[in-house]
Amino acid sequence: KYLEGIQARLGGKSEYVVVEGQAADVIIDQAHAKDAGLIVMSSHGRGGLGRVLRGSVADHVLQHSSQPVLLIRLQQDS
């Protein structure tokens, strides 16, 4: 239901799939298989030690995808 709501808000040509596996690798594989023109992802904007300790799906996708990637930084509530 959540993904259906996001897809409806995006409009235009969008698609979602649910696949098991390592998130970054699945995102890259699916984008390649579907010949996606763009990968759009949100990011928590963690840097430094936080990224080293927890890893970064967005960073992995940026480094390994042949498709262009658009990262949208999540806003932190103050």
Residue pairs with C-beta under 8 A, 6 or more apart in sequence:
3 16
3 18
4 16
6 16
7 14
7 15
7 16
15 34
17 30
19 26
19 30
20 26
21 29
23 57
24 57
24 60
24 61
24 64
25 60
27 39
27 41
27 57
27 61
27 65
28 61
28 64
28 65
30 36
31 39
31 65
31 67
32 65
32 66
32 67
36 67
37 67
37 68
38 67
38 68
38 69
38 70
39 61
39 65
39 67
39 68
39 69
39 70
40 69
40 70
40 72
41 57
41 58
41 61
41 69
41 70
41 71
41 72
42 58
42 71
42 72
42 73
42 74
43 56
43 58
43 71
43 72
43 73
43 74
44 73
44 74
45 73
45 74
45 76
46 54
46 56
51 59
58 69
58 71
61 69
62 69
62 71
